[in-house]
Amino acid sequence: MRTKDQAERERGIRRRQLLQGLGIGAMAAGSGLPHRGYAMGGKAAAYFTHGVASGDPLQDRVILWTRVLPHRAIDLLTVFWQVAQDAAFNQVVAAGESKAQAAQDYTVKVDAIGLQPGQDYFYRFAALGVVSDTGRTKTLPVGGVEEFRLGVASCSNYPQGYFNAYRHMADSDLDLVLHLGDYLYEYPDGEYADDYALNTLGRHVLPAGEMIALEDYRTRYGVYRSDPDLQAVHQRHPFVCVWDDHEIANDTWHSGAENHAEDEGDFALRLQAARQAYHEWMPIRTPASGDQGPIYRHFAIGDLADLLMLDTRIVGRDQQLSYAADMLFHSSADRQQVPVPDGAAFTAQRLQDPSRDLLGAQQEQWLARTVADSVGRGASWQVLGQQVLMGNVGIPKLDKSAFDDPNMPVEERQYIALMQTLGDQGMPLNLDAWDGYPASRDRVTQMLADAGANTITLAGDTHNAWAFDLSDIRQRPVGVEIGTPAITSPGMESYMPGTPDEVAAAMQAASPGLVSVDVSNRGWTEVTLTPEATHSRWHFVSSVLDRRFTVRSSDALTCLQGARRFS
């Protein structure tokens, strides 16, 4: 049975050339924003190549982003920017200039200050007589807030299909978009790709090989950001983002990654390159010190909520455990080919090891302080935006028919049988999630319960939609978790035998606290915060392989303030 990151690896690298995606004039239909021309007669002196974006809003400021290429090769050009209360820019409230430099891949980030809280704004850039598209953004509110709407996204793999979910997000009424990682994928062109999306829709990526060096990461961002639907959602809403593993390499931890081989050079250099490209291409506030490491940070949404963005991937994560590498196996009594795993020894000696960490001591201490401050100031909600599932995900018990397919390879049949045995022993499905770091989870959930937090945990990574009631080790209610489906990346339907309904039922039976799960649809999550309750719903797109699509929205999942459970 192949994992999501192993699927279709046999397809190899297809080296079809592709325009890097200048995206000139590409603006989302239906965004409601005015289009501005790029050239003032004749050939343009410069090109705004990848639209505009905004992010990391505070009460009085917001990051504005664009990329501009001069027509002729120069190392630096001046870029002017404006922020206005109206789309016609008759009421300009902030303006200034910045520099686009070759050393930053001609990306431009401006921290536009002096704005008013809870206000919509329009912004644009200009360089060498050329004007960018107009973007819309919003600052965070202060004081009493009656409603705040979050859009949550994760796992947008370009060669798996169209970003229709981004299109729907762009056209939705949101205050803020959270992107929880896997904004792009590092694999070579043709690997971890859908054949139809690749060969019929032309969803190829550059560079042709795997992202390793700085120019590789920059080029791949350029391809992704050329997508009109991704441009549209950035143009319409401010973003708050964190990375997951694929912005670097599959199953990254603080000192390495599953998808990093010795012949690919020093991992520290690869990580540095990935971080630099991320800070260049994403509308994230880079510290004045230039430190591109820690990205955990805090946003206050008036008196309503505190949003705490965590890094569960790099800053403090110890290397993931692996059943194959870290578990003892014994020969079965009847000498069958499938060995018997020693789940008890694995749990006692490895899984429950208190020294294994996910957040790191510094981030964990920051989290405890920030949660305590939030509860102390009377915020209604403590919202954790992070990468991987905190809820317990067990190994589903599959129907025997899963083993009966005569076309199933022997190795896959044996793997399924082994996983069933692991499930019988109470082992978790995904050691890359909080399930693989139970000591860290126990400390954090106990801290949340002790603090009296009203926790809403948001997660990405898995490509599927999840809803959990969370408890600490003493079974005290901690809060609820919503896992967002992928924008395009395939879910459990691509590797788990059985119908989606069968798999979902088996997942719920094996997973304590799991309230709802969808294992087969792509889309995004809408979370509406009010002082009285949090309402969450998934929006599923009918297709990622056709630009004509419909949207099916789930029933709302409601958590009343103080209940720390879905009602």
C-alpha positions in Angstrom: 0.0 0.0 0.0 1.6 3.3 -1.1 1.6 6.4 1.1 0.5 9.7 -0.3 4.1 10.8 -0.9 5.0 7.5 -2.5 2.0 7.4 -4.9 2.9 7.4 -8.6 6.6 7.9 -8.0 7.1 5.4 -10.9 5.9 7.9 -13.4 9.4 9.5 -13.6 10.4 13.0 -14.6 8.7 14.5 -17.6 10.9 17.4 -18.9 8.4 19.3 -21.0 9.3 23.0 -21.0 6.9 25.4 -19.5 6.8 29.2 -19.4 7.7 30.3 -15.9 4.4 32.0 -15.6 4.7 35.7 -15.8 1.0 36.0 -15.2 0.8 39.5 -16.8 -2.8 40.8 -16.6 -4.0 37.5 -15.1 -6.7 38.6 -12.6 -9.4 36.6 -11.1 -12.8 36.9 -12.8 -15.4 37.8 -10.2 -12.9 39.3 -7.8 -14.6 42.6 -8.0 -11.3 44.5 -8.2 -10.5 47.0 -10.9 -8.0 45.9 -13.5 -5.1 48.2 -14.3 -3.0 48.2 -17.4 0.6 47.1 -17.3 2.2 49.3 -19.9 1.8 53.0 -20.8 2.1 52.5 -24.5 4.5 50.2 -26.4 6.7 47.6 -24.7 6.5 47.8 -20.9 9.5 48.9 -19.0 8.7 46.5 -16.2 6.2 43.7 -15.5 4.4 42.8 -12.3 4.8 39.1 -12.9 2.8 37.4 -10.2 0.0 39.6 -9.0 -0.2 41.1 -5.6 -0.7 39.7 -2.1 -1.0 40.9 1.5 -0.5 39.1 4.8 0.3 39.2 8.6 -2.2 41.9 9.3 -2.1 43.7 12.6 -4.4 46.4 14.0 -2.4 49.2 12.4 -0.4 47.6 9.6 -0.2 44.8 7.0 2.5 43.3 4.8 2.0 44.1 1.0 3.8 41.9 -1.6 4.5 41.9 -5.3 7.1 40.9 -7.8 8.3 43.2 -10.6 10.8 42.4 -13.4 12.5 45.2 -15.3 12.5 44.9 -19.1 16.3 45.2 -19.1 18.7 43.5 -16.8 19.3 45.8 -13.8 20.0 44.8 -10.2 17.7 47.2 -8.5 14.6 49.4 -9.3 12.4 51.7 -7.2 8.9 50.5 -6.6 6.1 52.9 -5.3 3.1 51.7 -3.3 -0.2 53.2 -2.2 -2.9 52.2 0.2 -6.3 53.7 -0.1 -9.8 53.5 1.4 -11.3 53.2 -2.1 -10.6 51.2 -5.2 -10.2 54.4 -7.2 -7.4 55.6 -4.9 -9.1 59.0 -4.3 -8.5 58.5 -0.5 -4.9 57.5 -0.2 -4.0 56.9 3.5 -0.4 55.5 3.2 2.2 55.6 0.5 5.9 55.1 0.0 8.6 53.5 -2.0 10.7 50.3 -1.8 13.3 48.5 -3.9 13.0 45.4 -6.0 16.4 43.7 -6.1 17.8 40.8 -8.0 19.2 39.5 -4.6 15.6 39.0 -3.4 14.4 37.6 -6.8 12.8 41.0 -7.5 10.1 40.4 -4.8 8.9 43.4 -2.8 7.5 43.3 0.7 6.3 46.5 2.4 5.0 46.8 6.0 2.3 49.4 5.4 1.9 51.2 8.8 -0.4 53.9 10.1 -3.7 52.1 9.2 -6.9 51.9 11.2 -8.1 48.7 12.9 -10.8 46.5 11.3 -10.8 48.4 8.0 -10.8 47.2 4.4 -8.1 48.8 2.2 -7.0 48.7 -1.4 -3.4 48.8 -2.4 -1.2 48.8 -5.6 2.3 49.2 -6.8 4.0 51.1 -9.6 7.4 51.0 -11.2 8.9 52.6 -14.3 5.5 53.9 -15.4 3.8 50.5 -15.0 1.0 49.9 -12.4 0.1 46.6 -10.8 -3.3 45.1 -10.3 -5.2 46.4 -7.3 -5.4 44.2 -4.2 -7.7 44.3 -1.3 -6.7 43.7 2.3 -8.0 44.2 5.9 -6.5 45.0 9.2 -7.3 43.2 12.4 -10.0 44.7 14.7 -9.8 46.0 18.3 -12.3 45.8 21.1 -15.6 43.9 20.8 -15.9 41.8 17.7 -19.3 40.2 16.8 -18.0 37.9 14.1 -14.8 37.0 12.4 -14.5 34.6 9.4 -11.5 32.6 8.7 -10.7 30.6 5.5 -8.3 27.7 6.1 -6.3 26.0 3.3 -3.5 23.4 3.0 -1.8 21.1 0.5 -2.1 22.7 -2.9 -0.2 20.5 -5.3 0.0 22.1 -8.8 0.3 18.9 -10.9 -2.7 17.3 -9.2 -5.2 19.7 -10.8 -6.7 23.1 -10.8 -6.9 25.3 -7.7 -10.7 25.5 -7.8 -10.9 25.7 -4.0 -8.8 28.9 -4.1 -11.2 30.3 -6.7 -14.1 29.7 -4.3 -12.2 31.2 -1.4 -11.5 34.3 -3.5 -15.2 34.8 -4.1 -16.1 34.2 -0.4 -16.6 36.9 2.2 -13.7 36.3 4.6 -11.7 38.4 7.0 -8.5 36.3 6.8 -7.1 33.2 5.1 -4.9 30.8 7.1 -2.6 28.7 5.0 -1.3 25.8 7.1 1.5 24.6 4.8 2.3 22.5 1.8 1.8 25.6 -0.2 3.9 23.9 -2.9 5.6 20.5 -3.3 9.3 19.8 -3.9 9.1 16.8 -6.2 10.4 16.6 -9.8 8.1 17.3 -12.7 5.8 14.3 -13.2 6.3 12.9 -9.7 3.3 12.8 -7.3 1.2 14.1 -10.2 -2.1 13.2 -11.8 -1.7 11.9 -15.4 -4.6 13.9 -16.7 -3.6 17.1 -14.9 -0.1 16.7 -16.2 -0.6 15.6 -19.8 -3.9 17.1 -20.7 -4.2 20.1 -18.5 -0.5 20.9 -18.8 0.1 21.3 -15.0 3.8 20.8 -15.3 6.3 22.5 -13.0 9.7 23.9 -13.1 12.5 23.2 -12.4 12.2 19.7 -14.0 14.1 18.2 -11.1 13.6 18.3 -7.4 13.8 21.6 -5.5 17.2 21.7 -3.7 19.0 25.0 -4.3 17.7 28.5 -3.9 17.0 29.0 -7.6 15.0 25.8 -7.6 12.7 27.0 -4.8 12.3 30.4 -6.4 11.4 28.9 -9.8 8.8 26.6 -8.3 7.2 29.5 -6.4 7.1 31.3 -9.7 5.2 28.5 -11.4 2.7 28.2 -8.5 2.1 31.9 -8.2 1.4 32.1 -11.9 -1.9 30.3 -11.3 -4.8 32.7 -11.7 -6.9 31.1 -8.9 -4.0 31.4 -6.4 -3.4 35.0 -7.6 -7.1 35.7 -7.1 -7.3 34.5 -3.5 -4.1 36.5 -2.6 -5.5 39.5 -4.3 -8.8 39.4 -2.5 -7.8 38.4 1.1 -4.9 38.9 3.5 -3.0 35.6 4.4 -1.4 34.3 7.6 0.9 31.4 6.6 3.1 28.7 8.1 5.2 26.2 6.3 4.9 22.4 6.5 7.3 19.9 5.1 6.9 20.1 1.4 8.1 23.8 1.3 11.4 22.1 2.1 11.2 18.3 1.6 8.9 15.5 2.6 8.8 14.7 6.3 11.2 17.5 7.3 12.4 17.7 10.9 14.9 20.2 12.4 18.0 18.5 11.0 16.9 16.4 8.0 14.1 15.0 5.9 12.9 11.7 4.5 13.2 13.2 1.0 16.8 14.4 1.4 19.6 12.0 0.3 23.3 12.3 1.0 24.1 13.0 -2.6 21.8 16.1 -2.4 24.3 18.0 -0.3 24.1 19.6 3.1 20.6 19.6 4.5 21.2 22.8 6.4 22.0 24.6 3.2 18.8 23.3 1.6 16.8 24.4 4.6 18.4 27.8 4.4 17.5 28.1 0.7 13.9 27.0 1.3 13.4 29.5 4.1 14.9 32.3 2.1 12.6 31.6 -0.9 9.6 31.3 1.4 10.2 34.7 3.0 10.8 36.2 -0.5 7.7 34.9 -2.1 5.2 34.8 0.8 3.5 37.8 2.4 4.9 37.0 5.8 6.5 39.6 8.2 10.2 38.8 8.3 11.8 39.9 11.6 13.9 43.0 11.5 16.9 40.8 12.5 16.4 38.9 9.3 16.1 35.6 11.2 14.1 33.3 8.9 13.9 30.4 11.4 11.1 30.7 14.0 7.8 31.6 12.4 5.5 30.9 15.4 3.7 34.1 16.2 0.5 35.7 17.6 -2.4 37.7 16.3 -5.0 39.4 18.5 -8.5 39.5 16.9 -10.0 42.2 19.2 -11.5 40.8 22.4 -12.8 37.8 20.4 -9.8 35.5 19.9 -6.1 35.1 19.9 -4.6 33.3 16.9 -1.4 31.5 17.7 0.5 30.2 14.7 2.7 27.3 15.6 5.7 25.6 13.8 5.2 21.8 14.4 7.6 21.0 11.5 11.0 22.5 11.8 12.0 24.6 14.8 11.7 21.9 17.5 10.7 18.6 15.9 12.8 15.6 16.5 13.1 13.0 13.8 9.9 11.1 13.1 9.6 7.5 14.2 9.1 4.7 11.7 7.5 1.3 12.3 9.9 -0.2 9.8 13.1 1.3 11.4 12.1 1.6 15.1 9.9 -1.3 15.9 11.0 -4.8 16.9 9.4 -7.7 14.9 9.2 -11.3 15.9 8.6 -14.3 13.7 5.0 -15.6 13.8 4.3 -18.9 15.4 3.3 -20.5 12.1 6.3 -19.0 10.3 4.2 -16.9 8.0 6.0 -14.3 5.9 4.5 -11.4 7.8 6.4 -10.8 11.1 4.6 -9.9 14.4 5.3 -6.4 15.6 6.1 -5.8 19.3 3.8 -2.8 19.9 4.2 -2.8 23.7 8.0 -2.5 23.5 7.7 0.2 20.8 5.3 2.2 22.9 7.3 1.9 26.1 10.8 2.4 24.7 10.3 4.8 21.7 6.8 6.3 21.3 6.4 7.4 24.9 10.0 8.6 25.3 9.5 12.0 27.1 12.7 13.4 25.6 11.2 13.3 22.0 9.8 16.8 21.2 7.6 18.4 18.6 7.5 22.1 19.4 10.8 22.5 21.2 11.2 24.0 24.7 11.3 27.7 23.6 8.2 27.5 21.5 6.3 25.4 24.1 7.1 28.0 26.8 6.0 30.8 24.4 2.7 28.9 23.8 2.0 28.6 27.5 2.7 32.3 28.1 0.6 33.4 25.2 -2.4 31.2 26.1 -2.3 32.3 29.7 -2.2 36.0 28.5 -5.1 35.3 26.2 -7.3 33.7 28.9 -6.2 36.4 31.3 -7.4 39.2 29.0 -10.8 37.5 28.5 -10.5 36.5 24.9 -13.4 34.1 24.0 -11.2 31.8 21.9 -7.7 30.5 21.7 -7.1 29.4 18.1 -4.1 27.3 17.2 -3.1 27.4 13.6 -0.6 24.6 12.9 0.4 21.8 10.5 -0.4 18.4 11.8 -3.4 16.7 13.5 -3.5 16.8 17.3 -6.4 14.3 17.5 -5.8 10.6 18.0 -6.0 8.8 14.6 -6.1 5.0 14.9 -5.5 2.4 12.2 -8.9 1.5 10.7 -10.1 -2.1 10.8 -10.7 -3.1 7.2 -13.2 -5.5 5.8 -11.6 -8.8 4.9 -12.6 -8.1 1.3 -9.6 -5.6 1.3 -7.3 -8.7 1.2 -9.2 -10.6 -1.4 -8.4 -8.6 -4.5 -6.5 -11.0 -6.8 -4.8 -8.2 -8.6 -3.3 -6.8 -5.4 0.5 -7.2 -5.2 1.7 -9.6 -2.5 3.7 -6.8 -0.9 0.7 -4.6 -0.6 -1.4 -7.4 0.8 1.3 -8.1 3.4 1.5 -4.4 4.3 -2.2 -4.2 4.9 -2.1 -7.2 7.1 0.8 -5.7 9.1 -1.1 -2.5 9.6 -4.1 -4.4 10.8 -2.0 -6.1 13.4 -0.5 -2.7 14.4 -4.1 -1.4 14.7 -5.0 -4.3 17.0 -2.1 -3.3 19.2 -3.4 0.3 19.5 -0.8 1.9 17.3 -1.5 5.2 15.6 -1.9 5.5 11.8 0.4 8.5 11.3 3.6 8.9 13.3 4.3 12.2 11.5 1.5 13.9 13.4 1.1 14.7 17.2 0.3 10.9 17.6 4.0 10.3 17.0 4.9 12.7 19.8 2.5 11.8 22.6 4.6 13.3 25.4 4.6 16.7 23.7 0.9 16.5 23.1 0.2 15.5 26.7 2.1 18.5 28.0 0.4 20.9 25.6 -3.2 19.6 26.2 -2.6 19.6 30.0 -1.4 23.2 29.7 -4.5 24.2 27.7 -6.8 22.5 30.2 -5.1 24.0 33.3 -5.2 27.4 31.7 -9.0 27.2 31.1 -8.5 27.9 27.4 -11.3 27.6 24.9 -9.2 25.9 22.2 -9.9 25.7 18.5 -7.1 23.8 16.8 -6.7 24.0 13.0 -4.6 21.5 11.1 -3.6 20.6 7.5 -1.2 18.0 6.1 -3.4 15.0 5.8 -5.4 16.0 2.7 -8.7 15.0 4.4 -11.3 16.7 6.5 -11.4 15.9 10.2 -13.3 17.1 13.3 -12.1 16.0 16.8 -13.1 16.6 20.4 -9.8 16.9 22.2 -9.0 15.8 25.8 -5.9 15.8 27.9 -4.4 12.7 29.6 -6.8 13.1 32.5 -9.8 13.1 30.0 -10.6 16.7 30.7 -12.1 18.5 27.7 -9.5 20.7 26.0 -11.3 22.0 22.9 -12.0 21.0 19.3 -9.9 20.4 16.2 -10.8 21.0 12.6 -8.6 19.4 9.9 -8.9 21.1 6.5 -9.1 19.1 3.3 -6.4 19.6 0.6 -6.8 22.1 -2.2 -5.7 19.4 -4.7 -3.6 16.7 -3.1 -5.2 13.3 -3.1 -6.6 11.9 0.2 -7.2 8.4 1.6 -9.3 7.4 -1.4 -6.0 7.1 -3.3 -4.5 4.4 -1.0 -7.1 3.1 1.4 -9.1 0.0 0.3 -12.9 0.3 0.6 -15.5 2.9 -0.3 -15.2 6.4 1.3 -18.2 5.7 3.6 -16.6 2.4 4.7 -13.2 4.0 5.3 -14.8 6.9 7.2 -16.8 4.6 9.5 -13.7 2.5 10.1 -11.7 5.6 10.9 -14.3 6.8 13.5 -14.4 3.4 15.1 -10.6 3.4 15.5 -10.1 7.0 16.6 -11.2 8.3 20.0 -12.7 11.7 19.8 -13.2 11.7 16.1 -16.6 13.3 15.5 -16.6 13.5 11.7 -14.3 12.8 8.8 -14.3 13.0 5.0 -11.7 10.9 3.2 -12.3 11.6 -0.5 -13.0 15.3 -1.3 -10.9 18.3 -1.9 -11.7 21.9 -0.7 -11.2 24.3 2.1 -12.6 25.1 5.6 -14.6 28.1 6.8 -14.4 28.9 10.5 -16.7 31.6 11.9 -15.9 32.9 15.3 -18.5 34.7 17.5 -18.4 35.4 21.3 -21.0 32.7 21.8 -19.8 29.9 19.5 -17.5 28.8 16.7 -19.1 27.4 13.6 -17.0 25.4 11.1 -17.9 23.9 7.8 -16.1 22.3 4.9 -16.5 23.5 1.3 -15.9 20.6 -1.2 -15.3 21.2 -4.9 -16.7 18.7 -7.3 -13.6 18.5 -9.4 -9.9 19.6 -9.6 -9.6 18.4 -13.2 -12.2 20.8 -14.8 -12.5 24.5 -14.4 -16.3 24.0 -14.3 -17.1 22.9 -10.8 -19.7 23.1 -8.1 -19.3 23.4 -4.4 -21.0 21.2 -1.7 -20.8 22.6 1.8 -21.0 20.4 4.9 -23.3 21.0 7.8 -21.8 23.4 10.4 -20.0 21.9 13.3 -20.6 24.1 16.3 -18.6 24.5 19.5 -20.3 26.6 22.2 -18.0 28.9 24.2 -17.0 27.2 27.4 -18.2 23.7 26.2 -14.8 22.6 24.6 -16.8 20.0 22.7 -18.8 20.0 19.5 -22.4 20.2 20.3 
